[in-house]
Amino acid sequence: MRPALLNPLFVPVTSLSGVGPKQDKLFRHLLARDETPRLVDLLFHLPASVVDRRARPKIRDAVPGTIVTLEVSVDRHRPPPPGRSRAPHLVHASDETGDVVLTYFRAQPGYVEKLLPAGSKRYVSGTVQMFDGTLQIVHPDRVVDEAGLAELSGIDPVYPLTQGLAPGALRRAIAQALQNLPVLPEWTDPKILRRCGFPPLAQALRRVHAPLELTDTLPEGPFWSRLAFDELLAGQLALALVRAQLRRPAGNRHAGDGHLRNRIIDALPYALTASQRQAVAAIIDDLRQSVRMLRLLQGDVGSGKTVVALLAACAVAESGKQTALMAPTEVLARQHIKTIAPLAERAGLRVAILTGREKGRERREITARLAEGDIDLLVGTHALIQDEVTFKSLALAVVDEQHRFGVRERLALTAKGEAVDVLVLSATPIPRTLVLTYFGDMDVSELRDKPAGRQPIDTRAVSDARLNEVIDAVGRAVKAGKLAYWICPLVEESDAVDLSDAEQRYQSLKARFGDRVGLVHGKMRGPEKDRVMAQFAAGEINLLVATTVVEVGVDVPKATVMVIENAERFGLAQLHQLRGRIGRGSEPSTCLLLYREPLGAMSAARLRVIRETTDGFRIAEEDLRLRGEGDVLGTRQSGLPGYRIARSNVHAQLITLARDEALRILKQNPNLTGSHGEALRCLLYLFERDEALPLLGAG
C-alpha cells in the first residue's frame, strides 16, 4: 500500500481552487493521463524556460523587443468602435518620461476597464514594441496593483502548455500543489547528496517552479538534477527488484533435444544468418542454466527476430513446456502468427493467437486448449495477461517491443508460470546506455546481418514544392504494377497543426488513380484494417495511404515505393521503421521524404542521417546524439522513455550512478526494511515504480 505520508500528493487536481471540469480535461491532455491528474503530476511538469521580468526601466528607457515591467498611470481607454470587433481595445498609459499604449484584441467587454481602471497606478509586464512611432505592449503578460507587485516574481517559469489552458491557470495550480507538499524522508545516500551538490527534494521542487535565479530551471542545474536522480533511482531500483526475482534459482532446467528446431530450420526458405545462429545458441545455453533467462534480442527491421523467438519456443516445447509471445498491437501479433504458423505446421508445433478480436466460443476453445497443454505457443496482445488465460506449463515469455509495456504487464505474464524465462524483442536497435536505463543489466543479443537477397533502398529528400512531380512518379510506379505506401502524420485535418492528413490525401489520390488506392489508419476497426492490408498485399490495390499504423509488423515484400509526407516531423527511429516496410523483397526500392520548407537544423540533420544509412544501430546512436532516447524508442518527448524528468543528454552520468546505488541498496537491504527501506518505498510510490514491491514478499 502507498505510504499515507504521500496521500496529499495523490489527490486529484480538481481538488484545487479554480480547477473545474473544463480544466480537468485540459490537464488530462497536457499531462497525458486518461484519468484526472494528481498533484504529483503537476509537480513533475517542469518548466521549459524562464522569463526575466526584473528589468524595470522608465518608459523612455524601455528597449523595443525586450521584456520589461513598467510602473504606469492609466490615462484613458479607447474601446473598439461599435460593430468593429476586430479593432483592438487601446489603453493609453504614461509615466513622467513618456507614453505607452497597452493593446488588447478581442477583449471581453468591461474586462480591460476593470483590469486597468482609468486614473489608477498599475505595474504592467510584457514585451515592448514600437508601432507607428509609439511604444506599445500587446496583451501584457501581467497587470498588478501595488499589493500584487510584492507577489510578482522577478523570474517566471514558462511551462509546456496545451491549447485552451492559460499560463496563469497552470502556474496557480502548481503553486497550490507546492503548498500541499508533505515533509518527506530522505532516501538518497548523504555521500551522493554531498558529492553531487543535491538540495533536499522539497527545495528542488520549489526552486524549479519558483526560480530565484535564471539558472534554477536548467536541467543540468542542481535542482532539476536532484529530481532526475530520484526518478532514475526509482526506475533502477524497480528493475533491480525484478531482476533479483528473475535471477533466483529456477529448479530443473533443460532445453530439449533439438528435433523441433531442426524441422523449423529445414523448413526455412533461406539459411539462418550468422547472428541468428549466435542468438539461438545463446538462448539455448540460457535455458540450460540454473537461473532464469533475461535476454534482450535486438535487431533491425527484417533481421529475423521472429524466427529466433520461434526456435526458442521450439526448445521449450521439446521439453513439454509452453511459450507466450506478447506484442503491443493486434497488427504486430497477427504479423508474428503469419510468419510463425506455416513453419510451425511443418514442424508439428501447435500455435494459436489470442487478441481482443477472438470472442465467445472461439475464445473459450483457445483458453481451454491452452489450459490442457494442447497449445505450445500462444501469440497475442494484452489479452494474454487477463485472468481467464491460464497455461498448463508456461516456461518462456517472449515480449515484443517491450518498451511499450510496463513492469506490471511483464510481471503479470511471467506470473502465469513457474520460473518463467524472459526473452525481450526490440525492432529498434538500442544504444547501450539505454539498455542499462530501461532494461537493467540484461544479456543482449544483436541481429546485425541482413537476410540474403535484400536489395538496397534509394532514399531521397524532396521539398513538398515538388509534390506534383512526386505524385506523377508514384502514378508511373502504380501503372507499372508496383506497390507503394503514402504515409501521412495525421488521420484527419486538424486546426491545431498544419500537417498533411491521410483522409484528405486519400481523397485526392483516389480522384487521380481511382480504385487502385486504399486507406488504413488507427481509428479504423481491426477487421477493416486487415481487409485493406490484405487487398494491398494481394495487389488488388497498388497505393496504400496510411498513418504510422504501418510502422511495425506489416510485411508486404512486393511493396517497393514509399512516400513519407512531412518527413521533417518524424523522429529518426520512426522514419527508419517506416522505411523498413519496403526493401523486403528482391526488387530495388525507393523512399521519398517529402519535407516542408524551411527546414530546422534538427530536421535537416535527421533527414541527412536517414539518407546516408540503413544501418539501424548507427541510426539509433545518431538519434541518441541528436535528441535523446525518447525518439530512439519511438516515444514523443525528447528524453528517457517512461521518465518525465530525466534527460539522457544531460543526466547520462546519473543513470550509471543510480544503477550502482540501486544494486548497493539491494545488496545491503534486499527487503527494504527499517527506516531507510521505508523511505525508499516512498520513493518508489512517488515515482510510480511500485509494481515490483510485491516481489519482496514473493518466495
CORJOLIN-V456087 format. One record per pair of residues at least 6 apart in sequence whose C-alpha atoms are under 6 Angstrom apart, sorted by the first residue. I is the first residue (numbers start at 1). J is the second residue. D is the distance in whole Angstrom. If there is no record, write none. Layout:
BEGIN
<<I	J	D> <I	J	D>>
END
This chain:
BEGIN
<<9	39	5> <9	40	5> <10	38	5> <10	39	6> <11	38	5> <12	37	6> <12	38	4> <13	37	6> <13	38	5> <13	39	6> <14	20	6> <30	162	6> <39	177	6> <47	157	6> <47	158	5> <47	159	4> <48	158	6> <48	159	5> <49	158	5> <50	156	5> <50	157	4> <50	158	5> <51	155	6> <51	156	5> <52	155	5> <53	68	6> <53	154	5> <53	155	6> <54	154	5> <55	68	5> <56	68	6> <56	69	5> <56	70	6> <59	98	6> <60	97	6> <60	98	6> <64	128	5> <64	129	5> <65	128	6> <65	129	6> <66	127	5> <67	126	5> <67	127	4> <68	125	6> <68	126	6> <69	124	5> <69	125	4> <70	123	6> <70	124	5> <71	122	6> <71	123	5> <72	93	6> <72	94	5> <72	95	5> <72	121	6> <72	122	6> <73	93	5> <73	94	5> <73	120	6> <73	121	5> <74	93	5> <74	118	5> <74	119	5> <74	120	6> <75	92	6> <75	93	5> <75	118	6> <75	119	6> <76	92	5> <76	118	6> <77	90	6> <77	91	5> <78	89	6> <78	90	5> <79	89	4> <80	87	5> <80	88	6> <80	89	5> <88	104	5> <88	105	5> <89	103	6> <89	104	5> <90	102	6> <90	103	5> <91	101	6> <91	102	5> <92	101	5> <93	99	6> <93	100	5> <94	100	6> <100	135	5> <100	136	5> <101	136	5> <102	136	6> <102	137	5> <102	138	6> <103	138	5> <103	139	6> <104	139	5> <122	144	6> <122	145	5> <123	143	6> <123	144	5> <124	142	6> <124	143	5> <125	140	6> <125	141	6> <125	142	5> <126	140	5> <126	141	5> <127	137	6> <128	136	6> <128	137	5> <129	135	6> <129	136	5> <185	679	6> <187	679	5> <187	680	5> <198	222	6> <198	226	5> <204	223	4> <208	216	6> <208	217	5> <228	645	5> <228	646	4> <232	658	6> <233	658	5> <234	684	5> <236	659	5> <236	662	6> <237	662	5> <238	689	6> <238	692	6> <239	440	6> <246	292	6> <247	291	5> <247	292	6> <248	291	6> <249	290	6> <249	291	5> <250	290	6> <250	291	5> <250	292	6> <250	419	5> <253	288	5> <254	288	5> <255	287	6> <255	288	6> <255	315	5> <255	316	6> <256	315	5> <256	318	5> <256	319	5> <260	314	6> <260	347	6> <261	311	6> <261	314	6> <263	347	5> <264	343	6> <264	347	6> <275	447	5> <279	445	6> <286	293	6> <292	421	5> <293	421	5> <293	422	6> <294	422	5> <295	423	5> <295	442	6> <295	443	5> <295	444	6> <296	423	6> <296	424	5> <296	444	5> <297	424	6> <297	425	5> <297	445	5> <297	446	6> <298	425	6> <298	426	5> <298	429	6> <298	446	5> <299	427	6> <299	429	6> <299	446	6> <299	447	4> <300	427	6> <300	616	6> <301	427	6> <301	580	6> <303	450	6> <313	323	6> <321	393	5> <321	395	6> <322	376	5> <322	377	6> <322	393	6> <322	394	5> <322	395	6> <323	377	5> <323	394	6> <323	396	5> <323	397	6> <324	377	6> <324	378	5> <324	379	6> <324	397	5> <325	379	5> <325	398	5> <325	399	6> <326	380	5> <326	381	5> <326	399	5> <327	333	5> <327	381	5> <327	400	5> <328	381	6> <332	553	4> <333	380	6> <335	553	5> <350	375	5> <350	376	5> <351	375	6> <351	376	6> <351	377	5> <351	378	6> <352	378	5> <353	378	6> <353	379	5> <353	380	5> <354	380	5> <355	380	5> <355	381	5> <355	383	5> <367	389	6> <370	391	6> <371	390	5> <371	391	5> <371	392	5> <372	392	6> <373	392	5> <385	412	6> <385	413	5> <394	417	5> <395	420	5> <396	420	5> <396	421	5> <396	422	6> <397	422	5> <398	422	6> <398	423	5> <398	424	6> <399	424	5> <400	424	6> <400	425	5> <401	425	6> <401	426	5> <408	691	6> <414	420	6> <429	616	6> <429	617	5> <453	586	6> <454	586	6> <455	583	6> <455	586	6> <455	588	5> <457	583	6> <457	589	5> <457	590	6> <458	590	5> <459	590	6> <459	591	5> <459	592	6> <459	611	5> <460	592	5> <461	592	6> <461	593	5> <462	593	6> <462	594	5> <463	594	6> <463	595	5> <464	594	5> <464	595	6> <464	596	6> <478	542	6> <483	542	5> <483	543	6> <483	559	4> <484	543	5> <484	559	6> <484	561	4> <484	562	6> <485	543	6> <485	544	5> <485	562	5> <486	545	5> <486	562	6> <486	563	5> <487	545	6> <487	546	5> <487	547	5> <487	564	5> <487	565	6> <488	500	6> <488	501	6> <488	502	5> <488	547	5> <488	565	5> <489	547	6> <490	501	4> <491	501	5> <491	502	5> <492	501	5> <492	503	6> <493	501	5> <506	545	6> <510	517	6> <516	541	4> <516	542	5> <517	541	6> <517	543	5> <517	544	6> <518	544	5> <519	544	6> <519	545	5> <519	546	6> <520	529	6> <520	546	5> <521	546	6> <521	547	5> <521	549	6> <522	549	6> <535	541	6> <537	556	6> <551	577	6> <551	578	5> <557	584	5> <557	585	4> <559	582	6> <560	582	5> <560	589	4> <561	589	6> <561	590	5> <561	591	6> <562	591	5> <563	591	6> <563	592	5> <564	593	5> <564	594	6> <565	594	5> <566	594	6> <566	595	5> <567	593	5> <567	594	6> <567	595	5> <568	595	6> <568	603	5> <571	631	6> <572	606	6> <573	632	6> <583	589	5> <620	632	6> <627	638	6> <628	638	6> <628	639	5> <628	648	5> <628	649	6> <629	639	5> <629	640	5> <630	637	5> <630	638	5> <630	639	5> <630	640	5> <630	641	5> <639	647	5> <639	648	6> <640	647	6> <640	648	6> <671	696	6> <684	690	5>>
END
